[in-house]
């Protein structure tokens, strides 16, 4: 949301729209070719457009305004910044360790405390994003099949990852350093934060993938630990997995996709004393439709 406008992507139609939520209810195309599709790829790409979006306001960044939007681009296989006022777009991140990304899928902003070598602590703004296989989907093979993993191996970074980039001082004219958060998920998709916990949905639905069970929706929770890292250098440790299971016979399909966290005030009485606390609810598209998960249980 930007004031009274809803900004969203049409991933198949390759456009970014703005919907006026006020009286007019007008729908406008604010960006054609939102995913950066080239003519030579048009005949095969099933989802060439932009996908996840995040409003980005950074007064410290050169040329950055409250009208900047981070854009996950499938066809261009990069994370970019779009200025809604000028229409100008530029890349933020397009590769990891010298290899092109698969195609960023969803993005969220989070401010972290960072300690430098001298022990000084500063607040930095990071864009966290997922990079699964869906930018490789073909029109004639619109399924999660082994050819997607072949493209990841031969033309991408070799895995599906979750990354972050420091955009505190970023603008349209600067590329950021890409850091790996995790490479352990088969199909990382939606992403957001619940306070300092990073939650990533796993849209694991390919029958050829280990651990993918039809009817299972899965969200993985990661927590950052200082001075602790995996072999890949990431300090984010997998804390817990939340699962929802529905019989495949009762559903038309789907998987754990985009989601959001809502914090609701919950008032209860215990031994005559009333107390209030924030209740954390995950609302997501998932296998079979819509899932509502109480994160406090």
Secondary structure, DSSP 4 states (H G I P E B T S, - for coil): -BTTEEEEEETTTTEEEEEE-SSS--EEEEEESTT---GGGTTTBSS-SEEEEEEE--TTSTT--TTEEEEEETTTTEEEEEETTT--EEEEE-EETTEE-S----EEEEEEEEE-TTS-EEEEEEEEEEE-SGGG-BTTB-S--HHHHHHHHHHSSSS-EEEEEE-TT--TT----EEEEE---SSEEEEEEETTEEEEEE----TTSTT--TTEEEEEEEEE-TT---TTS--EEEEEEEEEE--GGG-----S--EEEEEEEEEEEETTEEEEEEEEEEEEEETTEEEEEETT-
